[in-house]
Amino acid sequence: MRWMSFFLMVCLALYSSQASAAWAEYMYEDLGIAKEFPAEPNVESGTYETSVAGSGTVPSVVFSVEQDDVLYMMTVADMRAPEYIMRGANLLSECIIRAEQEGDIRAKMPQRVEDGVGYRVYGHMTSVDLFDNQGRKQTNCFVTKGRLFKIEVIVRPAHGQPNSSLAIRFSSSLRFRIDGTSYDAP
Amino acid sequence: MIIALTLLAFTPAPALAQWQEHVSTDLGMAKEFPGAPLIEEGEYQTIVIGDAPVPAIFYSAELGGVELKMTVADMRAPDLAVKGASAMGECYFDAELEGDVLSNNAYRLEDGTPYGIHGRIVDVILDADEESDVLGFERARKQTSCFFAKGRLFKSEAVIADTQGAAGLEMASRFVRSLRFDVGQ
């Protein structure tokens, strides 16, 4: 029985180690972001639906990975057109409101990350229990470099751990300073 | 007793103050104040804005234990406009840091477009070290709204003395929400 326990612990350790090792930071220099994913993400181009853009369409790229009943997703919407630049704050707020409306809010808080030009990028984290028992979702919204970065992670009920540390890792692992230098914010 | 009650009834309560909408076509906004605000020009600087402060206009009023202030920071320069989202995020991030957060909610204002202007309103009980600077209140409460529109950051702040109760809260709530952008350009 003890050997069986030992064998299971070794298997678990190896499994955890492999799962952890699979995480990697992917560099998207054209988008100005480095982001961790648990595996190489699928990449799809499309359009981002937003009322802030009015009747215009906003090109977007969606990066996603589904693993162990957790969906990891990052949407990057291109708002570099001059008519959209002034609406960056509006776009950020819309992103936050939409996240808040997806379920029962469990947590919400401002966030900030360092960027590459000597000031901070401020965003927002929202955590909800999705309606109709669809799982727990965390959404992080940032607008910088003329783009909306929407980081979403859905931990489905089948995963068994709504507060999965993987979700937290995914939502917090991004940086906008990708030129290899460091910056100490005042 | 009757005289005292009569005097009390005729004492102008903060919530019953004469609110007026202050319209600025230059800034493209209209904002309510309980009377004519004091208007001053100055500068606004934060980490997001960077080393060079930007021109700002400060509107202020004080009535019955409620201190009201609106800051309009000019971020129309292209290098600043692109930071509009971060400036707004910084605005309400800083507001949360001022005390114990009671709420942080989304709020939408009209600007004449179908999508409107989306911002946030933060409500806190101020920390002790903040209170000493605020009208000498023992336990002050503060509401802050942050919006970014027309290349400008609009930050409205209302500090309420602990003695003002519902009337003070009503005034603060009205102040931080009473803004519209369907004016001018």
Interface residues (C-beta under 8 A of the other chain):
Chain A: S51 V52 G54 I85 M86 G88 A89 N90 L91 L92 S93 E94 I96 I97 E100 K108 M109 P110 R112 G118 Y119 R120 V121 Y122 G123 H124 F142 V143 T144 K145 G146 A185 P186
Chain B: I47 V48 I49 G50 P78 A81 V82 K83 G84 A85 S86 A87 M88 G89 E90 Y92 F93 E96 N104 A106 T113 P114 Y115 I117 H118 G119 R120 F147 F148 A149 K150 G151
